[in-house]
Amino acid sequence: MSNYPNLFTPIKIGNLEIKNRIALEPMLVGVAELNGDAGEKLIAYYGERAKGGTGLIQTEVTRISDWTGATSPLQLSVTHDHCIEGLKKLSDECHKYDSKVFVQLHHTGRQTYQLVVTAWKLCDVLAGTPIGPAWWKAFFTMTKYFDYFENPLMHNFYFPVVSASNIPTGIGSSPVKTQKTRALTKWEIGKIEDEFAEGARRCKDGGIDGVILHASHGYLLQQFLSPYTNQRTDEYGGSIQNRCRIIKNIIDKIRVKCGPDYPIIVRLTVDEYYRMYGYDMGLVLDEGVQIAKELESYGIAAIDISSGTYDTMNSWLEPTTYELGWRKGNAAAVKKAVSIPVIAANLIRTPEQAEAQLAEGTQDMIGLGRPLIADPYWASKAEAGHPEDIQRCICCLYCIESMMDGAMKNKSLQCALNPRACNETKYSLELEKVGNDRPVAVIGGGPAGLMAAKTLALRGFKVTLFEKEEYLGGQFELAARPPKKEKLRWATEDLMVACQKAGVEFKLGAPASVEAVKALAPVAIIDATGGAAVKPKITGYDLPNVCTVTEILKGEVKLSGKNVVVVGSGMSGLETAEFIAEAGNKVTVVEMAEEIAPGTWQQHLDDILPKLKAKGTEFITGYKLVEMKENAAIIEDAKVSGRRKAISCDNIVLALGVKANGLSDEIKTIAPTTSIGDAAQTGRVANAIHTAYKAALEVK
């Protein structure tokens, strides 16, 4: 009997039986072909999640309009009949594993780039002409200069984005700002309704089991539902029934094209959470529940509950500090009000949590987005009774950051912990086993060392991992110590379990000496020694009141009731500042750049800056550290030499980056050596994991 009886009980969605209660939530990953077709890469991505036991596969945002609704060059599309062949291959692949597959039909509305809308109009016009393929190549050449083309001055030359009303984006964490926005005419609304229906017809012709209407995360259908973005005075605005009219018309038109029994799900934001960002506007839960009931009356097969918009991204794509299941009350409120199945992604990460939420009646199906990117075999591992084998998503947001960065650069989303995500056709699940029990030394037990050790052991090598500390995790273990960062520890915990099962031998508290490494007679050495916090020799660097973030997080320096200056506002500096503030200290953060944490993904700042400000943290930008004293930090205007001021303080904490550690030349002569992670180039955990995986595959 399963450890999770509710999770692995079948459920009906319309006339379809889904084999379990696990649904892949849609998330744009960017693996479609340039023309929007489902090609080999997309089929491999979704097929692996079906193979991994997921009962319901829901695709990424799928374009229904080339004219006004494009969001990404590598987005799946149902705008032309040529897409049907790819959809058929996709459905056949998922059906091989007894999974059902729904396509999420999507229109961006105002939530896209004017550049993309303008380019796609030309793409659509030229698609069937000889110049079409040449234009695609030219477009991708142009997107290399995306920052230039997205200069606000260039917006005057682009077509505006469209919405229910002319309310532009531009608040909160939205990466899509300052877009010219215009309201759709009624004729255009009718055309978009028809495009949704035609897209559904193509899905059915391609063997797709059903469709999802994307009325969430701030896209067009939600723009009609929200009283903030819909200020129309015609039959599409005002009352709930009027704001839902576009969805009702789409459903009616799909029924005409696909028949009365073709299953339709609506993915619905029931709370936009603008209040989290200090705004009193938008949809809130009470009205969201009323909308859910209205949609049920249209005969939909199920409802998939979410929240937020791209303006309020942390309410639906949470950073690591958020509590598991924090918004499950939204799904529970809808479930009480409707009789159709309720699917929801409520920051669910473990089978135990999923089973509990099903048992308590929060929802009928478990929606997993990022967890199935991190581990496509989440479902099969849970069903087999081995949840410890799941590589848990740590909510680091690298997936969305890489997707947004890569969308205009012909690159797919990447997962920090799973190098195979969106690379299934590049990296085979079945590793080439050439080790023949030959010894390999991995030196360093951070994420890079653990990933390399695991991969090498699975390839048949006899792996010994040396770690000078008494614990595994390296710098990433320290990153998990600031407030509410505990999920980060999952990365190394799960890799450690995988290493143990693969037969890796750990030597903790054991620096890798020349003698110890020689004794192994390794055929290869992996240098995963990581990096150490930089302590530049600025005047006063050796004073007893000066330390690095590493010394703070290790507990080697403990501060309480002090005035502390933290120099450097990258995420390590900000998180350490929060750690220090939590201990009852008054903190001032100094940053040489003109803004705090330049280049940091906005969601992280939206998460941490309000917390720091609430603790009285002060921020000084545009100044560099030039001298340290026992009672002050001396800083100088970064633009005006000699303009200095002193900040009175008891302690100074340096967050000025990391430098590589590296192995001695003597150790490197023992066997061919490859440096990975911070030992090769300082970076984030994604760099550590990906370089480790690649290096482990190259050992012969």
C-alpha positions as CSV (number, residue, x, y, z in Angstrom):
1,M,0.0,0.0,0.0
2,S,1.3,3.5,-0.9
3,N,2.6,5.7,1.8
4,Y,0.5,8.4,0.1
5,P,-3.0,6.9,-0.6
6,N,-4.7,10.2,-1.4
7,L,-1.8,11.3,-3.7
8,F,-2.0,8.2,-5.8
9,T,-5.8,7.8,-6.1
10,P,-7.2,8.5,-9.6
11,I,-9.4,11.5,-10.2
12,K,-11.8,12.5,-13.0
13,I,-11.3,15.8,-14.9
14,G,-14.4,16.0,-17.0
15,N,-14.6,12.6,-18.8
16,L,-10.9,11.9,-18.3
17,E,-9.4,9.8,-15.6
18,I,-6.1,11.0,-14.3
19,K,-4.0,8.2,-12.8
20,N,-3.0,10.2,-9.7
21,R,-3.4,13.6,-8.1
22,I,-0.1,15.2,-9.4
23,A,-0.3,17.9,-12.0
24,L,2.7,19.6,-13.7
25,E,1.8,23.3,-13.5
26,P,2.5,25.3,-16.6
27,M,5.7,27.3,-16.7
28,L,7.3,28.8,-19.7
29,V,10.6,27.0,-20.2
30,G,11.5,28.0,-23.8
31,V,12.0,24.6,-25.5
32,A,9.7,25.0,-28.6
33,E,10.9,25.5,-32.1
34,L,11.4,29.0,-33.6
35,N,8.0,28.8,-35.3
36,G,6.3,27.7,-32.1
37,D,6.0,24.0,-33.0
38,A,6.5,21.2,-30.5
39,G,9.8,19.7,-31.6
40,E,12.2,17.1,-30.2
41,K,13.4,19.3,-27.3
42,L,9.9,20.2,-26.1
43,I,8.7,16.6,-26.4
44,A,11.7,15.3,-24.5
45,Y,11.1,17.8,-21.7
46,Y,7.4,17.0,-21.1
47,G,7.9,13.4,-22.0
48,E,10.4,12.9,-19.2
49,R,7.9,14.4,-16.6
50,A,5.3,12.0,-17.9
51,K,7.8,9.1,-17.6
52,G,8.5,10.3,-14.1
53,G,4.9,9.5,-13.1
54,T,3.1,12.8,-13.3
55,G,-0.6,12.2,-13.9
56,L,-1.5,15.5,-15.6
57,I,1.0,17.3,-17.9
58,Q,0.0,20.9,-18.4
59,T,2.2,22.7,-21.0
60,E,3.8,26.1,-20.8
61,V,2.0,29.3,-21.9
62,T,1.0,28.5,-25.5
63,R,0.4,31.4,-27.9
64,I,-3.0,31.7,-29.6
65,S,-2.3,35.0,-31.3
66,D,0.8,35.9,-33.3
67,W,-0.6,39.4,-33.9
68,T,-1.0,40.7,-30.3
69,G,-0.2,37.8,-27.9
70,A,3.4,36.7,-28.2
71,T,5.7,36.6,-25.1
72,S,8.8,34.6,-26.1
73,P,10.6,33.5,-29.3
74,L,10.7,29.9,-28.1
75,Q,7.1,29.8,-26.9
76,L,4.8,26.9,-27.9
77,S,2.2,28.0,-30.4
78,V,-1.2,26.9,-31.7
79,T,-1.7,29.7,-34.2
80,H,-1.4,27.7,-37.4
81,D,-2.3,24.2,-38.5
82,H,1.4,23.3,-38.9
83,C,1.5,22.9,-35.1
84,I,-0.8,19.9,-35.1
85,E,1.8,17.4,-36.1
86,G,4.1,18.4,-33.2
87,L,1.1,18.3,-30.8
88,K,0.3,14.8,-31.9
89,K,3.9,13.7,-31.2
90,L,3.7,15.4,-27.8
91,S,0.4,13.7,-26.9
92,D,1.7,10.3,-28.1
93,E,4.8,10.6,-25.9
94,C,2.9,11.5,-22.8
95,H,0.3,8.8,-23.4
96,K,3.0,6.2,-23.5
97,Y,3.3,6.7,-19.8
98,D,-0.4,6.8,-19.1
99,S,-0.3,10.6,-18.5
100,K,-2.9,13.0,-19.8
101,V,-1.7,16.2,-21.4
102,F,-3.5,19.6,-21.5
103,V,-2.2,22.7,-23.4
104,Q,-2.4,26.0,-21.7
105,L,-3.9,28.6,-24.1
106,H,-2.5,32.0,-23.4
107,H,-2.5,35.6,-24.4
108,T,-0.1,38.0,-22.8
109,G,-2.2,41.2,-23.1
110,R,-0.1,44.1,-21.6
111,Q,2.4,41.7,-20.0
112,T,4.9,41.4,-22.7
113,Y,7.5,43.5,-24.5
114,Q,6.5,46.0,-27.3
115,L,9.5,44.8,-29.2
116,V,8.1,41.2,-29.2
117,V,4.7,42.3,-30.3
118,T,6.1,44.4,-33.1
119,A,8.5,41.7,-34.3
120,W,5.7,39.0,-34.3
121,K,3.5,41.1,-36.4
122,L,6.2,41.0,-39.1
123,C,6.8,37.3,-38.4
124,D,3.1,36.6,-38.9
125,V,3.0,38.5,-42.2
126,L,6.1,36.8,-43.5
127,A,5.6,33.3,-42.1
128,G,4.5,31.8,-45.4
129,T,6.9,33.6,-47.6
130,P,10.5,32.8,-48.7
131,I,11.8,35.6,-46.5
132,G,10.1,34.1,-43.4
133,P,13.1,31.9,-42.2
134,A,15.5,34.8,-42.9
135,W,13.4,37.1,-40.7
136,W,13.5,34.6,-37.9
137,K,17.3,34.6,-38.0
138,A,17.4,38.4,-38.2
139,F,15.1,38.7,-35.3
140,F,17.4,36.5,-33.1
141,T,20.4,38.5,-34.2
142,M,18.5,41.6,-33.1
143,T,17.7,40.2,-29.7
144,K,21.4,40.0,-28.8
145,Y,21.0,43.8,-28.5
146,F,17.8,43.5,-26.5
147,D,18.9,46.1,-23.9
148,Y,19.3,48.7,-26.6
149,F,16.0,47.9,-28.3
150,E,14.2,48.0,-25.0
151,N,15.4,51.5,-24.2
152,P,12.2,53.4,-23.4
153,L,12.9,55.9,-26.2
154,M,12.6,53.0,-28.7
155,H,9.0,52.3,-27.5
156,N,7.8,55.2,-29.6
157,F,8.6,53.1,-32.7
158,Y,6.9,49.9,-31.6
159,F,3.2,48.8,-31.6
160,P,1.7,49.2,-28.1
161,V,0.7,46.2,-26.1
162,V,-3.0,45.5,-25.6
163,S,-5.2,45.0,-22.5
164,A,-8.7,45.3,-21.3
165,S,-8.0,49.0,-20.5
166,N,-5.0,51.2,-21.0
167,I,-3.4,50.5,-17.6
168,P,0.3,49.9,-18.1
169,T,2.6,47.6,-16.1
170,G,5.4,49.2,-14.1
171,I,5.1,48.5,-10.3
172,G,6.5,45.9,-8.0
173,S,8.7,43.2,-9.3
174,S,7.4,43.3,-12.9
175,P,10.4,43.0,-15.3
176,V,8.1,44.4,-18.0
177,K,7.9,48.1,-17.4
178,T,7.0,51.4,-19.2
179,Q,5.1,49.7,-22.0
180,K,2.7,51.7,-24.1
181,T,-0.7,50.0,-23.5
182,R,-4.0,50.5,-25.3
183,A,-7.5,49.0,-24.7
184,L,-8.8,46.4,-27.1
185,T,-11.8,47.2,-29.2
186,K,-14.8,44.9,-29.1
187,W,-14.0,43.7,-32.5
188,E,-10.5,42.7,-31.4
189,I,-11.8,41.0,-28.3
190,G,-14.1,38.9,-30.5
191,K,-11.1,38.0,-32.8
192,I,-9.1,36.9,-29.7
193,E,-12.0,34.8,-28.5
194,D,-12.0,33.1,-31.9
195,E,-8.2,32.6,-31.8
196,F,-8.6,30.8,-28.4
197,A,-11.2,28.5,-29.9
198,E,-9.1,27.8,-33.0
199,G,-6.2,27.0,-30.8
200,A,-8.3,24.5,-28.8
201,R,-9.4,22.9,-32.1
202,R,-5.8,22.4,-33.1
203,C,-5.1,20.9,-29.8
204,K,-7.9,18.4,-30.1
205,D,-6.8,17.6,-33.7
206,G,-3.3,16.9,-32.2
207,G,-4.6,14.4,-29.7
208,I,-4.3,16.7,-26.7
209,D,-6.6,15.6,-24.0
210,G,-7.9,19.1,-23.0
211,V,-7.0,22.8,-22.7
212,I,-6.4,25.3,-19.9
213,L,-7.3,28.9,-20.2
214,H,-4.7,31.0,-18.6
215,A,-6.5,33.6,-16.4
216,S,-3.6,34.0,-14.0
217,H,-0.3,35.7,-13.3
218,G,-1.4,39.0,-14.8
219,Y,-2.0,37.8,-18.4
220,L,-4.9,39.0,-20.7
221,L,-7.8,37.0,-19.3
222,Q,-6.9,38.1,-15.8
223,Q,-6.6,41.6,-17.0
224,F,-10.3,41.4,-17.9
225,L,-11.1,39.8,-14.5
226,S,-9.3,42.3,-12.3
227,P,-11.0,45.6,-11.3
228,Y,-7.6,47.2,-11.4
229,T,-6.8,46.5,-15.0
230,N,-10.4,46.4,-16.3
231,Q,-12.0,49.8,-16.2
232,R,-14.2,49.3,-19.3
233,T,-17.8,50.7,-19.3
234,D,-19.1,48.3,-22.0
235,E,-20.4,44.7,-21.7
236,Y,-16.8,43.5,-20.9
237,G,-16.4,45.7,-17.8
238,G,-18.1,46.4,-14.5
239,S,-19.8,43.5,-12.9
240,I,-18.2,40.1,-12.3
241,Q,-20.4,38.6,-15.1
242,N,-19.2,41.3,-17.5
243,R,-15.6,40.9,-16.6
244,C,-15.9,37.1,-17.1
245,R,-17.7,37.6,-20.4
246,I,-14.5,37.0,-22.5
247,I,-13.9,33.7,-20.8
248,K,-17.6,32.6,-21.2
249,N,-17.4,33.5,-24.9
250,I,-14.2,31.6,-25.4
251,I,-15.7,28.5,-23.7
252,D,-18.8,28.7,-25.8
253,K,-16.7,29.0,-29.0
254,I,-14.5,26.1,-27.9
255,R,-17.6,24.0,-27.5
256,V,-18.6,24.7,-31.1
257,K,-15.2,23.7,-32.4
258,C,-14.4,20.8,-30.1
259,G,-17.8,19.5,-28.9
260,P,-19.4,19.7,-25.5
261,D,-17.3,17.1,-23.7
262,Y,-13.8,18.4,-24.5
263,P,-12.3,19.2,-21.1
264,I,-11.5,22.8,-20.2
265,I,-9.6,23.9,-17.1
266,V,-9.3,27.6,-16.1
267,R,-6.1,28.6,-14.2
268,L,-7.3,31.5,-12.0
269,T,-5.7,34.1,-9.8
270,V,-8.1,34.5,-6.9
271,D,-6.0,37.1,-5.1
272,E,-3.6,39.6,-6.8
273,Y,-1.8,40.5,-3.5
274,Y,-1.1,44.1,-4.5
275,R,-1.3,44.8,-0.7
276,M,2.0,43.0,-0.3
277,Y,3.6,45.8,-2.3
278,G,1.7,48.6,-0.5
279,Y,-1.1,49.1,-3.0
280,D,-4.8,49.0,-2.2
281,M,-6.2,47.6,-5.4
282,G,-6.9,44.6,-7.5
283,L,-8.6,41.3,-6.9
284,V,-8.8,39.9,-3.4
285,L,-9.9,36.5,-2.3
286,D,-13.6,37.1,-1.6
287,E,-14.2,38.4,-5.2
288,G,-11.8,35.7,-6.5
289,V,-14.1,33.0,-5.0
290,Q,-17.1,34.6,-6.7
291,I,-15.3,34.5,-10.0
292,A,-14.5,30.8,-9.5
293,K,-18.2,30.1,-8.9
294,E,-19.1,32.1,-12.0
295,L,-16.6,30.1,-14.1
296,E,-18.0,26.8,-12.7
297,S,-21.4,27.8,-14.0
298,Y,-19.9,27.8,-17.6
299,G,-19.3,24.1,-17.4
300,I,-15.5,23.9,-17.0
301,A,-14.1,20.6,-15.9
302,A,-11.7,21.9,-13.2
303,I,-10.2,25.0,-11.8
304,D,-6.5,25.6,-11.1
305,I,-6.0,28.1,-8.3
306,S,-3.0,30.5,-8.3
307,S,-2.4,34.1,-7.3
308,G,-0.6,37.3,-8.2
309,T,0.7,39.0,-11.3
310,Y,4.1,39.8,-12.6
311,D,3.7,43.1,-10.7
312,T,3.4,40.9,-7.5
313,M,5.6,38.0,-8.4
314,N,6.6,36.9,-4.9
315,S,2.9,36.0,-4.3
316,W,3.0,33.2,-6.8
317,L,6.7,32.4,-7.5
318,E,8.1,32.6,-4.0
319,P,11.7,33.1,-2.9
320,T,13.1,30.6,-0.5
321,T,12.1,32.5,2.7
322,Y,8.4,31.8,2.2
323,E,6.7,29.2,4.4
324,L,5.5,26.0,2.7
325,G,1.8,26.1,1.9
326,W,1.4,29.8,3.1
327,R,-1.4,30.5,0.6
328,K,-3.2,27.2,0.7
329,G,-6.2,29.0,2.2
330,N,-7.0,30.4,-1.2
331,A,-7.5,26.9,-2.7
332,A,-9.5,25.8,0.4
333,A,-11.8,28.8,0.1
334,V,-12.5,27.9,-3.6
335,K,-13.0,24.2,-2.8
336,K,-15.7,25.1,-0.3
337,A,-17.5,27.1,-2.9
338,V,-17.4,24.8,-6.0
339,S,-18.1,21.2,-6.8
340,I,-15.5,20.7,-9.6
341,P,-12.0,19.5,-8.9
342,V,-9.6,22.1,-7.5
343,I,-5.9,22.0,-8.5
344,A,-3.5,24.3,-6.8
345,A,0.2,25.0,-6.4
346,N,0.6,26.3,-2.8
347,L,4.4,26.1,-2.5
348,I,4.3,22.3,-2.1
349,R,7.7,20.6,-2.0
350,T,7.3,17.2,-0.4
351,P,5.0,14.2,-0.8
352,E,4.2,14.4,2.9
353,Q,3.0,18.0,2.5
354,A,1.0,17.1,-0.6
355,E,-0.7,14.1,1.1
356,A,-1.6,16.3,4.1
357,Q,-3.2,19.0,2.0
358,L,-5.3,16.4,0.1
359,A,-6.3,14.7,3.4
360,E,-7.4,17.9,5.0
361,G,-9.5,18.8,2.0
362,T,-7.5,21.9,0.9
363,Q,-7.6,20.8,-2.8
364,D,-8.2,17.8,-5.1
365,M,-5.0,17.8,-7.0
366,I,-1.4,18.9,-6.2
367,G,0.1,21.4,-8.6
368,L,3.9,21.2,-9.0
369,G,5.8,23.6,-11.1
370,R,9.4,24.2,-10.0
371,P,9.6,20.9,-8.1
372,L,9.1,19.0,-11.4
373,I,11.7,21.1,-13.1
374,A,14.2,20.2,-10.3
375,D,13.2,16.5,-10.3
376,P,11.0,15.1,-13.1
377,Y,10.8,11.8,-11.2
378,W,9.2,13.4,-8.1
379,A,6.0,11.3,-8.5
380,S,7.6,7.9,-9.2
381,K,10.0,8.3,-6.3
382,A,7.1,9.2,-4.0
383,E,5.0,6.3,-5.2
384,A,7.9,3.9,-4.8
385,G,8.2,4.9,-1.1
386,H,11.5,6.8,-1.5
387,P,10.8,10.5,-1.0
388,E,14.4,10.8,0.3
389,D,15.5,10.4,-3.3
390,I,13.7,13.5,-4.5
391,Q,15.9,16.5,-5.3
392,R,13.8,19.2,-3.7
393,C,13.3,22.6,-5.2
394,I,15.0,25.3,-3.0
395,C,13.0,28.2,-4.4
396,C,16.2,30.0,-5.5
397,L,14.4,31.6,-8.5
398,Y,17.2,30.7,-10.9
399,C,14.7,29.1,-13.2
400,I,12.6,32.3,-13.7
401,E,15.7,34.5,-13.8
402,S,17.3,32.3,-16.5
403,M,14.0,32.1,-18.4
404,M,13.6,35.8,-18.5
405,D,17.2,36.4,-19.4
406,G,17.3,33.7,-22.1
407,A,13.9,34.2,-23.6
408,M,15.2,36.9,-25.9
409,K,18.5,35.2,-26.5
410,N,17.3,31.9,-28.0
411,K,18.0,30.1,-24.7
412,S,15.9,27.9,-22.6
413,L,15.2,28.0,-18.9
414,Q,17.8,26.4,-16.6
415,C,17.4,24.9,-13.2
416,A,20.2,25.5,-10.6
417,L,20.0,21.9,-9.3
418,N,19.1,19.9,-12.4
419,P,21.5,20.4,-15.3
420,R,19.3,18.1,-17.4
421,A,16.2,20.4,-17.2
422,C,15.5,21.6,-20.8
423,N,18.6,19.7,-21.8
424,E,17.1,16.3,-22.0
425,T,18.2,15.8,-25.6
426,K,21.7,16.8,-24.7
427,Y,22.3,14.9,-21.5
428,S,21.0,11.3,-21.4
429,L,19.3,10.1,-18.2
430,E,21.3,6.8,-18.6
431,L,24.9,7.8,-17.7
432,E,27.8,6.2,-19.6
433,K,29.2,3.7,-17.0
434,V,33.0,3.6,-17.8
435,G,34.4,3.8,-14.2
436,N,35.0,0.2,-13.7
437,D,35.6,0.9,-10.0
438,R,38.6,3.1,-10.7
439,P,39.3,5.6,-7.9
440,V,38.6,9.4,-8.2
441,A,39.3,12.0,-5.6
442,V,36.8,14.9,-5.1
443,I,38.2,17.6,-2.9
444,G,35.5,19.8,-1.3
445,G,32.0,19.0,-0.1
446,G,30.0,21.9,-1.3
447,P,27.3,21.6,-3.9
448,A,29.9,21.3,-6.7
449,G,31.8,18.5,-5.0
450,L,28.7,16.6,-4.1
451,M,27.2,16.8,-7.6
452,A,30.5,15.7,-9.1
453,A,30.9,12.8,-6.6
454,K,27.3,11.6,-7.2
455,T,27.7,11.7,-11.0
456,L,31.0,10.0,-11.0
457,A,29.8,7.3,-8.6
458,L,26.8,6.6,-10.8
459,R,29.2,6.3,-13.7
460,G,30.9,3.5,-11.9
461,F,33.9,5.2,-10.4
462,K,35.1,4.6,-6.8
463,V,34.7,8.1,-5.4
464,T,36.3,9.5,-2.2
465,L,35.3,13.0,-1.1
466,F,37.5,15.0,1.2
467,E,36.0,17.9,3.2
468,K,38.1,19.9,5.6
469,E,35.1,20.9,7.7
470,E,33.1,18.5,9.9
471,Y,30.0,19.2,7.8
472,L,29.1,19.2,4.1
473,G,27.7,22.1,2.2
474,G,30.6,24.5,2.0
475,Q,29.6,28.2,1.4
476,F,26.1,27.0,0.7
477,E,25.7,25.7,4.2
478,L,26.6,29.3,5.4
479,A,24.1,30.7,2.9
480,A,21.3,28.7,4.7
481,R,22.0,30.3,8.1
482,P,20.4,33.8,7.7
483,P,16.7,34.0,8.7
484,K,14.3,31.6,6.9
485,K,17.0,30.4,4.4
486,E,16.8,26.8,5.7
487,K,15.5,25.4,2.4
488,L,18.8,26.1,0.8
489,R,20.2,23.3,2.9
490,W,18.0,20.8,1.0
491,A,20.3,21.1,-2.0
492,T,23.2,19.5,-0.2
493,E,21.1,17.2,2.0
494,D,19.5,15.6,-1.1
495,L,22.9,15.4,-2.9
496,M,24.4,13.8,0.2
497,V,21.7,11.1,0.2
498,A,22.3,10.4,-3.4
499,C,26.0,10.2,-2.9
500,Q,25.6,7.8,0.0
501,K,23.3,5.5,-2.1
502,A,25.8,5.6,-5.0
503,G,28.6,4.5,-2.7
504,V,30.6,7.7,-2.3
505,E,33.1,7.6,0.7
506,F,33.1,10.8,2.8
507,K,36.2,11.9,4.7
508,L,34.9,14.8,6.8
509,G,37.2,17.0,8.9
510,A,40.0,15.8,6.7
511,P,41.9,18.3,4.5
512,A,43.1,16.6,1.4
513,S,46.9,16.0,2.1
514,V,49.3,15.0,-0.7
515,E,49.8,11.7,1.1
516,A,46.1,10.9,1.4
517,V,45.4,11.7,-2.2
518,K,48.4,9.8,-3.4
519,A,47.3,6.8,-1.4
520,L,44.1,6.6,-3.5
521,A,46.0,6.5,-6.8
522,P,43.2,8.4,-8.4
523,V,42.7,8.4,-12.2
524,A,41.3,11.9,-11.8
525,I,41.0,14.7,-9.2
526,I,38.1,17.1,-9.0
527,D,39.0,20.4,-7.4
528,A,35.8,21.6,-5.6
529,T,37.6,23.5,-2.9
530,G,35.3,26.5,-3.5
531,G,36.1,30.0,-2.4
532,A,36.7,32.2,0.6
533,A,35.4,35.7,1.4
534,V,37.6,38.5,0.2
535,K,39.4,40.7,2.8
536,P,41.2,43.4,0.9
537,K,44.1,45.1,2.5
538,I,42.4,48.4,3.0
539,T,43.8,50.4,5.9
540,G,42.6,48.8,9.1
541,Y,41.7,45.4,7.6
542,D,43.6,43.7,10.5
543,L,41.8,45.4,13.3
544,P,39.9,43.1,15.7
545,N,36.6,44.8,14.9
546,V,36.8,43.9,11.2
547,C,35.6,40.6,9.9
548,T,34.0,38.9,6.8
549,V,30.5,37.6,6.3
550,T,32.0,34.1,6.5
551,E,33.2,34.7,10.0
552,I,29.8,36.0,11.0
553,L,27.8,33.1,9.5
554,K,30.2,30.5,10.8
555,G,29.6,31.9,14.3
556,E,33.3,32.7,14.7
557,V,32.3,36.4,15.4
558,K,29.1,37.0,17.3
559,L,27.7,40.5,17.7
560,S,24.9,41.8,19.9
561,G,23.8,45.3,20.7
562,K,26.4,46.8,18.3
563,N,26.4,49.4,15.6
564,V,27.6,47.5,12.6
565,V,28.6,48.6,9.1
566,V,28.2,46.0,6.3
567,V,30.3,46.9,3.3
568,G,28.8,45.4,0.1
569,S,25.2,45.0,-0.8
570,G,25.2,41.8,-2.9
571,M,22.8,39.1,-1.6
572,S,25.5,37.7,0.7
573,G,25.9,41.2,2.2
574,L,22.1,41.8,2.6
575,E,21.4,38.4,4.0
576,T,24.3,38.7,6.5
577,A,22.9,42.2,7.4
578,E,19.6,40.6,8.2
579,F,21.3,37.9,10.2
580,I,23.2,40.6,12.2
581,A,20.0,42.7,12.6
582,E,18.1,39.7,13.9
583,A,20.7,39.4,16.7
584,G,19.8,42.9,18.0
585,N,22.4,45.1,16.2
586,K,21.9,48.4,14.4
587,V,23.1,47.9,10.8
588,T,24.2,50.3,8.0
589,V,24.9,48.9,4.6
590,V,27.4,50.7,2.3
591,E,27.4,50.1,-1.4
592,M,29.8,51.6,-4.0
593,A,27.3,51.5,-6.8
594,E,24.5,54.0,-7.1
595,E,21.9,51.4,-6.2
596,I,21.6,48.6,-3.7
597,A,22.5,45.1,-5.0
598,P,23.1,46.0,-8.7
599,G,22.3,43.2,-11.1
600,T,20.4,41.2,-8.4
601,W,17.1,39.6,-9.5
602,Q,14.3,42.0,-8.4
603,Q,12.3,39.4,-6.5
604,H,15.1,38.8,-4.0
605,L,15.2,42.5,-3.3
606,D,11.4,42.7,-3.0
607,D,11.8,40.0,-0.4
608,I,14.7,41.2,1.8
609,L,14.7,45.0,1.6
610,P,11.4,45.6,3.4
611,K,12.6,43.3,6.2
612,L,15.9,45.2,6.6
613,K,14.1,48.5,6.5
614,A,11.6,47.3,9.1
615,K,14.6,46.6,11.4
616,G,15.9,50.1,11.0
617,T,18.7,49.3,8.5
618,E,20.2,52.3,6.8
619,F,21.6,52.3,3.3
620,I,24.4,54.4,1.8
621,T,25.0,54.1,-1.9
622,G,27.6,55.7,-4.2
623,Y,30.4,55.4,-1.6
624,K,33.4,53.1,-1.3
625,L,35.3,52.0,1.8
626,V,38.7,53.6,2.1
627,E,39.7,53.1,5.7
628,M,38.6,51.2,8.8
629,K,39.1,52.3,12.4
630,E,38.2,50.9,15.8
631,N,35.2,53.2,16.0
632,A,34.4,54.2,12.4
633,A,34.3,53.2,8.8
634,I,35.7,55.9,6.5
635,I,33.9,56.0,3.1
636,E,34.6,58.1,0.0
637,D,32.2,59.4,-2.7
638,A,32.8,57.0,-5.6
639,K,32.5,59.8,-8.1
640,V,34.3,62.6,-6.2
641,S,37.8,61.8,-5.0
642,G,38.6,63.1,-1.6
643,R,35.0,63.6,-0.5
644,R,34.9,61.5,2.6
645,K,32.8,60.9,5.7
646,A,33.0,58.7,8.7
647,I,30.3,56.3,9.9
648,S,30.5,55.7,13.6
649,C,30.4,52.0,14.4
650,D,31.6,49.2,16.7
651,N,32.2,46.6,14.0
652,I,32.8,46.4,10.2
653,V,31.7,43.3,8.2
654,L,33.1,42.9,4.7
655,A,30.9,41.4,2.0
656,L,33.1,42.2,-1.0
657,G,32.9,38.9,-2.9
658,V,34.7,35.6,-3.0
659,K,38.1,34.4,-4.3
660,A,38.9,30.9,-5.4
661,N,40.7,28.6,-3.0
662,G,42.3,26.0,-5.3
663,L,44.6,23.0,-4.7
664,S,48.3,23.0,-4.4
665,D,50.4,22.3,-7.5
666,E,51.8,19.2,-5.8
667,I,48.3,17.7,-5.5
668,K,47.5,18.6,-9.1
669,T,50.5,16.6,-10.3
670,I,49.1,13.4,-8.8
671,A,46.4,13.0,-11.5
672,P,44.6,15.0,-14.2
673,T,42.7,17.7,-12.3
674,T,39.6,19.7,-13.1
675,S,38.4,22.7,-11.2
676,I,34.7,23.3,-10.7
677,G,32.4,25.7,-9.0
678,D,34.0,28.6,-7.2
679,A,37.4,26.9,-7.5
680,A,37.2,27.6,-11.2
681,Q,35.1,30.8,-11.3
682,T,33.2,32.3,-8.4
683,G,29.5,32.3,-9.0
684,R,26.1,31.0,-7.8
685,V,25.0,27.5,-7.0
686,A,23.8,27.0,-10.5
687,N,27.4,27.5,-11.7
688,A,28.7,25.1,-9.1
689,I,26.2,22.3,-10.0
690,H,26.4,22.7,-13.8
691,T,30.2,22.8,-14.0
692,A,30.4,19.8,-11.7
693,Y,28.0,17.8,-13.8
694,K,29.8,18.6,-17.0
695,A,33.2,17.8,-15.5
696,A,32.0,14.5,-14.1
697,L,30.7,13.5,-17.5
698,E,34.1,14.2,-19.1
699,V,36.1,11.9,-16.9
700,K,37.0,8.9,-19.0
